[in-house]
Amino acid sequence: MKTMEEFYKEITESKALQEELQQAADLEAFLQQHDCAADAKKFAAFVRTQSEGELEDDAAAAAAGGGWKGLDYHIPTPVTPQAPV
């Protein structure tokens, strides 16, 4: 089983997992499906502590999905540097 820290890191590094998380109707089921030991409330609280102040508004809006049972979360998306124009 993955710890919530391990799974959080995995999500931040995977656009596919971020998209899957945003589409998930049930956070608890999503965590279980990906072999994460955390429950939904603890995971959502952990994510909030990790992402506070780390994202700009646009990035937070892009990374945010629906709230499960009143839980709010934001997963930071990796930023790809762009070449100067």
C-alpha positions in Angstrom: 0.0 0.0 0.0 1.1 3.5 -0.8 1.2 6.2 1.8 -0.7 9.4 1.1 2.6 11.2 0.7 3.8 8.7 -1.9 0.5 8.8 -3.8 0.3 12.6 -3.7 3.8 12.7 -5.3 2.7 10.2 -7.9 -0.4 12.4 -8.8 1.7 15.6 -9.0 3.9 13.9 -11.5 1.2 12.3 -13.7 -1.2 14.3 -15.8 -3.2 11.1 -16.4 -3.7 10.6 -12.7 -4.6 14.2 -12.2 -7.3 13.9 -14.9 -8.6 10.7 -13.4 -8.8 12.3 -10.0 -10.7 15.2 -11.4 -13.2 12.9 -13.0 -13.6 10.6 -10.0 -17.0 10.6 -8.4 -15.8 9.0 -5.2 -12.5 9.9 -3.7 -12.5 7.0 -1.3 -12.9 4.5 -4.2 -10.2 6.4 -6.2 -7.7 6.0 -3.4 -8.6 2.3 -2.9 -8.3 1.7 -6.6 -4.8 3.1 -6.6 -3.7 1.2 -3.4 -3.5 4.3 -1.2 -3.8 3.6 2.5 -5.3 7.1 3.3 -9.0 7.7 3.7 -10.7 10.5 1.7 -10.8 13.1 4.6 -7.2 12.6 5.6 -6.0 12.7 1.9 -8.0 15.9 1.2 -6.6 17.5 4.3 -3.1 16.5 3.4 -3.4 17.8 -0.1 -4.7 21.2 1.2 -1.6 21.5 3.5 0.7 20.6 0.6 -0.8 23.0 -2.0 -1.5 26.1 0.1 0.2 29.0 -1.5 2.0 26.8 -4.1 -0.4 27.5 -6.9 -1.4 30.6 -8.8 -5.2 31.1 -9.2 -5.3 29.8 -12.8 -3.2 26.7 -11.9 -5.4 26.0 -8.9 -8.5 26.3 -10.9 -7.1 24.0 -13.6 -6.0 21.4 -11.1 -9.2 21.5 -8.9 -11.9 19.0 -9.5 -15.2 18.5 -7.8 -15.4 18.4 -4.1 -16.3 15.0 -2.6 -18.8 15.4 0.2 -17.8 18.9 0.9 -14.0 18.2 0.7 -11.9 20.7 -1.3 -8.6 19.7 -2.8 -6.0 21.1 -5.2 -3.3 19.0 -6.9 -0.4 21.1 -8.2 0.4 20.4 -11.8 4.0 20.3 -12.9 5.1 23.4 -14.7 6.9 22.9 -17.9 9.3 25.8 -18.7 8.6 27.4 -22.0 11.2 28.9 -24.4 11.2 32.7 -24.7 9.2 33.9 -27.6 
